[in-house]
């Protein structure tokens, strides 16, 4: 490595849905030349596999029994993040309402979390220049030694408005209820709940534009690197 080449940096970005995690994480990774991992997509992918294979989502034992079966491959290029299950491109199918409504139940199963966490850690370890990993339990469970931990928050109203914008005309009130329900499920699960790490920097994105959030995170990474 040449002198002056930046140290690889591992950035964990956690927070509930609709805070701008994905857009921020992708943009920061692209700007800083880092890899990027959307861990939510991995949980959606395993959920998609369960639904497609007729596994009873109401039965944690049935889910646990097949937690290791799907082969999930995540591409970590921020400009083109990909995800396949058993060689099938699932980037589209994992965003359906069918998967979204079931992902919390599947994600709560400890065997599923253990499997996906292992996958996430190996991807982070293999990232040559560093990586931005976004999710719900990255700073607390998956990468507790991350160089920088960020917890994004925003009001439920702001999050619902952003999400329904993404969902093309979805009703904001309905979206807000679904978000709150999912956050409650993810925050109260026994295994690796959605939580802010003690050493995470909290960034409230309610009043910020996406560009401002990205700038804020890039600055935090820069400060972290300078202090290393």
Secondary structure, DSSP 8 states (H G I E B T S, - for coil): --TT----EEEEEE--TTSSHHHHHHHHHHHHT-EEEEHHHHHHHHHHHHHHTT--TT-HHHHHHTTTTS-EEEE--TTS-EEEETTEE-TTGGGSHHHHTTHHHHHTSHHHHHHHHHHHHHHHHH-SSEEEEEESSIIIII-TT-SEEEEEE--HHHHHHHHHHHTTS--HHHHHHHHHHHHHHHHH-SSS-S---TT-EEEE-TT--HHHHHHHHHHHHHHHHHH-
